[in-house]
Amino acid sequence: MPQKKETAVAVKEETGLSANVAMSSNIDVDPEIVAPPRIQCAQALSDVVKDSKVKIGSYYSTATQEDLGGQLKFIPLLIKQGAVYMTPEKGLVCRSADGRTNMEGKACSSCPHGVYHKTWVDGQPPACSAQINCIVVLPEYNHMAAVLSFGRSNFKEGKDLVAKIRWSSKINEPFEGLFTLGSKATNSGKGEYFAMKIMSMEPVERDMVGQLKEFAEGFKGVDVNSEESVAVDDVEEPEGTDIPL
């Protein structure tokens, strides 16, 4: 497991938060073409568990396959609505960056597989799963930027995250909150599955808000739904757990 860099949200002025989030000056690649890694919760069928790299129920980075533990602190910079249609056989079939228009430019509302299609067939939900995608920074891991997605059975937890921010009396913007994410073992009838769980929320220190706001602005053009950033683990979850909008 990588060593945690800071347990507090505040960052010393001489190190600078920007130095930890920005791409190294020795990497001559446009940041726009490098998708942030995804943070996944390891399941029994995950390759990282089979390869004994990550414990089941722990979070890990898809880029480095580092075990980040069963509880993870994060600060959301941006939160976007999305949708993804994946199968174990074909992988990514279709996606939507905004939950309204798919990758072919067609309206999700008119798609028979879309998240707005309310008809369940043989007890199964629509093939396409709604997602709430967050670009976050991890204060305990050198303020690493990453993508955290709430989809399928975790979609409700994503909606609760948005509600906690929108209706909070302590914060006004996502980047003003420090959240602790845990995992909870559940049984869907098809085996044990670890679901994402927001454990707590507290305000970040006020002197950090300005920097975090700047980072949020810098990530507004990042496509968190690119094909490269969609993890296959998203389809390992027990079937029939989607929650319609």
Secondary structure, 3 states (H helix, E strand, C coil): CCCCCCCCCCCCCCCCHHHHHCCCCCCCCCHHHCCCCEEEECCCCCHHHHCCCCCCCCEEECCCCCEEECCEEEEEEEEEEEEEEEECCCEEEEEECCCCEECCCCEHHHCCCCCCCCCCECCECCCCEEEEEEEEEECCCCCEEEEEEEEHHHHHHHHHHHHHHHCCCCCCCHHHEEEEEEEEEEECCCCEEEEEEEEEEEECCHHHHHHHHHHHHHCCCCCCCCHHHCCHHHHCCCCCCCCCC
